[in-house]
Amino acid sequence: MTICQEWSQERWAQHIRAQMDFEWKREGLPEGFPALPSIPTGRYTDPAFFALEQQHLWKKAWLLVAREEDFDGPGSFRTLDRTGSPLLLVRGQDGVLRAFFNTCQHRGAPVVRERCGSAKRLRCQYHSWTYGLDGRLLQVPDRRDFGELDESKRALKPVRCESYDGWVFVNEDPGAPPLREWLGPVADEWSPLRGTTLRAHGTRCERIPANWKIVADAFLETYHVRTIHPQTVAKLLDPRGAAMGLFANGHSRMVTPKWEAALERQQGSPMPLPEIPGLDPLFAETNPAYSLFPNLITPLDTIGFPFILFWPVDAETTDVEWTFYGPPSQEPEHDRAWELFLQLFDGVMNEDFMNLGPMQRSVASGALESIPLSYQERRIYHLHEEIDRAIGVERVPEPLRVAPRLAPFLEPWL
């Protein structure tokens, strides 16, 4: 019997309810929980640290980039360059989705220039070297002038590409563990969402004048809810009962209960959208939010949810991109309801965004040398620990390192 088969949604819900009960009742720090060292603010501003992230984190992490249905037949392709590398994803004639560096193996020109489309072959527009959908070099113009060129060694350079439940991830590191292994418990806990049955209902992108970690940190705690979201999230969620779980590979979970009054409003005025079938009632009674290292946050809901991605543009600029997924719309009223739902969520996101640029300027000014974190903010510390592990602690300048503290508090696989 595999780990996935052994996982139980009922046992998961019982575990979360016990955690929430503990959080409501505690009167101080849990016994044995360590004082977290302050995080050096140079991690958000130092160009050398940002360069280390670019080289050792983003090039070696599993990153969500697409959905399986984005590639609807042989030759369907998409390009991306969020990590600084030109990448190409294309569906082969055999139905397999593959990823390559979008780099002709002659002199480096792209073999595809469009953002998305369909092609029978991949042809560099510089000198017309032509590749199959499986990356093999098929044709070289004026072949006689290249002498002993070995075409078999000039195939497009592959990039790891794997899917989980309809979501497509890439990883530029050939030695990275398989995606399912890297996801660990998160894959099990997401399995009730029936990801392959869901469809996108709208995408947004906002450029924020702040380091990607300042942006990500803002989504890893509920400490700010009463101050930043007094008329929105604060009326829905009770941060006192937020149950947090830390996982290997930098992933984490935060399940925040809804106020009784919010549940009553929810029952009296249900959302006019189809719900994801088979979810435990805990999904309706709480907001289960997950962080997937390094740059994905998702607050789940019964009708659907956004996958929020943080993409560094430079050391002080981040693109925040979010797409909502839910059951397919079955009638026009569903599309209109989704439009309204997305507008409401846009307002919540803007409440978060308003502080991030000023925070970056303050950190860069030298007015704040380090960031003290509370127990409620431990997911932030967990993220930073994993960043150092991904870079290699020995490469991180000592004044910028985050001392490991949280390994004893990782959750067991349920």
SVG drawing of the C-alpha trace seen along z (x, -y; Angstrom):
<svg xmlns="http://www.w3.org/2000/svg" viewBox="-30 -55 64 57">
<polyline fill="none" stroke="black" stroke-width="0.4" points="0.0,0.0 1.4,-3.4 1.6,-6.5 -1.0,-8.2 -3.5,-5.3 -2.9,-5.4 -3.7,-9.1 -7.2,-9.9 -9.0,-13.1 -11.0,-12.3 -7.8,-11.8 -6.4,-15.1 -9.5,-17.0 -9.3,-15.5 -5.6,-16.5 -6.4,-20.1 -9.3,-20.4 -7.0,-19.2 -4.4,-21.8 -7.0,-24.6 -8.3,-23.6 -4.8,-23.7 -4.3,-27.2 -7.5,-28.6 -6.6,-27.3 -2.9,-28.1 -2.0,-31.1 1.6,-31.4 4.3,-29.9 4.0,-26.1 6.4,-24.3 9.8,-23.7 9.3,-26.1 12.5,-28.0 13.0,-31.7 13.4,-32.5 16.5,-34.5 15.8,-37.8 16.1,-37.7 18.8,-40.0 17.2,-42.6 20.1,-42.3 18.5,-39.2 15.9,-41.5 18.3,-44.1 21.8,-42.6 22.4,-42.2 24.9,-39.3 22.3,-37.4 19.8,-37.9 22.4,-36.6 22.8,-33.5 19.0,-32.9 19.0,-33.3 21.7,-30.8 21.0,-28.2 17.3,-28.5 15.3,-29.4 17.4,-27.2 16.9,-24.1 13.4,-24.4 10.2,-22.8 8.1,-25.8 4.5,-25.8 4.3,-27.2 1.1,-25.8 -1.8,-23.5 -2.1,-20.3 -5.1,-21.6 -3.0,-24.6 -1.5,-22.1 -4.5,-20.8 -2.8,-18.7 0.5,-17.8 2.5,-20.8 0.8,-23.1 3.5,-25.1 4.2,-27.9 7.3,-29.8 8.4,-31.4 11.4,-33.2 10.4,-33.8 13.5,-32.2 15.8,-34.2 16.2,-31.2 14.3,-31.0 12.1,-27.9 9.8,-26.1 7.0,-23.6 5.5,-21.6 3.2,-18.6 4.8,-15.9 3.2,-13.8 3.2,-11.0 1.1,-13.1 4.0,-13.7 4.5,-17.2 8.2,-18.1 10.2,-21.1 13.4,-22.4 15.6,-25.5 14.3,-27.7 17.8,-27.8 18.9,-26.7 22.0,-24.6 23.7,-26.5 24.2,-30.0 21.6,-30.3 18.6,-32.0 15.2,-31.0 13.5,-28.2 10.0,-29.7 9.4,-33.4 5.7,-33.5 4.4,-33.2 2.0,-30.4 0.7,-28.7 1.0,-25.5 3.7,-24.1 4.5,-21.0 8.2,-21.5 10.4,-23.9 12.4,-26.1 15.0,-28.7 14.3,-31.9 17.9,-32.9 19.4,-30.1 16.4,-27.7 17.8,-24.8 14.7,-22.7 13.8,-20.4 11.1,-17.9 8.5,-18.3 10.7,-15.8 13.7,-18.1 15.7,-16.1 17.6,-18.1 16.0,-17.2 17.4,-19.6 20.4,-21.9 20.5,-24.2 23.7,-24.0 24.6,-20.8 27.6,-20.2 29.4,-23.2 29.4,-21.7 31.6,-18.7 31.5,-16.2 28.6,-17.8 26.9,-15.2 23.2,-16.0 22.5,-13.6 24.5,-15.8 22.7,-19.0 19.2,-18.2 17.4,-20.9 18.6,-20.8 15.9,-19.3 14.4,-20.6 12.7,-18.5 8.9,-18.7 6.4,-16.8 2.7,-17.1 0.7,-16.7 -3.1,-16.5 -3.2,-18.7 -0.6,-21.3 2.6,-21.4 6.0,-22.1 9.5,-22.5 12.9,-22.2 16.2,-23.1 18.1,-20.8 18.6,-17.3 19.4,-15.9 16.2,-17.2 14.0,-14.6 10.8,-13.6 8.0,-16.2 5.7,-13.9 8.4,-13.0 9.3,-16.7 5.6,-17.7 5.5,-15.2 2.4,-15.5 1.1,-18.5 0.2,-16.3 -1.9,-14.1 -3.6,-17.0 -4.5,-18.5 -5.8,-15.3 -9.5,-15.9 -9.4,-19.0 -9.7,-16.8 -7.3,-19.1 -7.6,-17.5 -11.3,-18.4 -10.8,-22.1 -10.4,-25.0 -9.1,-28.5 -11.5,-31.3 -9.3,-34.4 -5.7,-35.6 -4.3,-38.7 -0.7,-40.1 0.5,-43.0 4.1,-44.4 5.1,-45.2 8.2,-47.4 9.5,-45.0 11.8,-42.0 10.0,-38.7 10.5,-37.6 8.9,-40.7 5.9,-39.9 5.9,-36.2 6.2,-36.8 3.0,-38.9 1.0,-35.8 2.5,-33.4 0.8,-34.7 -2.5,-36.0 -0.9,-38.5 -1.7,-41.3 -5.3,-40.5 -7.0,-42.7 -4.9,-45.7 -4.7,-45.4 -8.0,-43.7 -10.5,-45.1 -13.5,-45.2 -12.7,-42.0 -10.7,-39.1 -10.9,-40.1 -14.7,-39.7 -14.3,-36.2 -11.4,-34.5 -10.4,-34.1 -6.6,-34.2 -6.5,-33.0 -7.2,-29.5 -4.8,-29.4 -3.3,-25.9 0.0,-25.8 2.1,-22.9 5.6,-22.9 6.8,-20.3 10.1,-19.2 11.4,-21.1 10.1,-24.4 6.4,-23.8 3.8,-24.7 0.1,-24.8 -2.1,-27.3 -5.7,-26.5 -7.6,-29.5 -11.1,-29.0 -14.0,-31.2 -16.0,-33.2 -19.3,-31.8 -21.0,-34.9 -19.3,-34.4 -20.4,-30.8 -24.0,-31.9 -23.8,-34.5 -22.3,-31.9 -25.2,-29.5 -27.8,-32.2 -26.3,-33.5 -24.5,-30.7 -22.2,-31.5 -24.0,-30.8 -21.2,-28.6 -20.8,-24.8 -18.6,-23.4 -15.8,-20.9 -17.5,-17.6 -16.2,-15.3 -14.5,-17.9 -14.6,-17.5 -16.8,-20.1 -13.5,-21.6 -13.0,-23.2 -16.2,-25.3 -15.6,-26.0 -12.0,-27.3 -9.6,-28.7 -6.9,-26.0 -3.9,-27.9 -0.7,-26.2 2.7,-27.5 4.7,-25.5 8.4,-26.4 9.6,-28.8 6.8,-30.9 3.3,-29.5 0.6,-30.4 -3.0,-29.1 -5.9,-29.8 -8.4,-27.0 -12.2,-27.1 -15.0,-24.9 -15.9,-26.7 -12.4,-27.2 -9.2,-29.0 -6.3,-31.1 -2.8,-29.9 -0.7,-32.9 2.9,-33.0 5.7,-35.4 8.2,-35.9 11.3,-38.1 12.0,-40.7 15.0,-42.1 16.2,-42.4 13.5,-45.1 10.7,-44.2 8.3,-41.2 5.5,-40.2 2.6,-38.7 0.5,-36.5 -2.7,-34.7 -5.1,-32.5 -8.4,-31.2 -9.3,-27.5 -12.7,-25.9 -15.2,-23.5 -16.1,-24.4 -18.8,-27.0 -22.1,-25.3 -24.1,-28.4 -23.7,-32.1 -24.6,-33.0 -21.5,-31.1 -19.2,-33.3 -20.8,-36.4 -20.4,-35.1 -16.7,-34.4 -16.2,-37.9 -17.6,-39.3 -15.6,-36.9 -12.4,-37.9 -13.1,-41.5 -13.7,-41.0 -10.4,-39.1 -8.6,-41.8 -9.6,-44.2 -8.1,-42.0 -4.9,-41.6 -4.7,-45.4 -5.0,-45.7 -1.9,-43.5 0.0,-45.3 -0.3,-48.8 2.4,-48.2 4.9,-46.2 6.6,-49.0 7.0,-51.2 8.3,-48.2 11.0,-47.6 12.1,-51.3 12.3,-51.2 14.4,-48.0 16.7,-49.4 17.1,-52.6 19.0,-50.9 16.3,-51.9 15.7,-48.3 18.6,-45.9 16.7,-42.7 13.2,-41.4 12.0,-39.7 9.4,-37.0 6.7,-35.7 5.3,-32.2 2.5,-33.2 5.1,-34.1 7.1,-30.8 6.1,-29.9 8.2,-32.9 11.2,-31.6 10.6,-28.2 10.7,-29.7 14.0,-31.5 15.6,-28.3 14.8,-26.5 16.2,-29.3 19.5,-28.9 19.4,-25.1 18.6,-25.6 21.5,-28.0 23.8,-26.0 24.4,-27.4 28.2,-27.6 27.6,-30.0 25.5,-32.4 27.5,-35.2 27.5,-34.6 25.9,-37.9 22.9,-37.0 22.4,-33.4 19.3,-32.1 20.2,-29.7 18.2,-26.4 15.7,-26.0 12.5,-24.4 13.5,-20.9 12.2,-19.3 8.8,-20.8 8.2,-19.4 4.9,-17.5 4.9,-13.8 3.2,-12.4 -0.4,-11.8"/>
</svg>
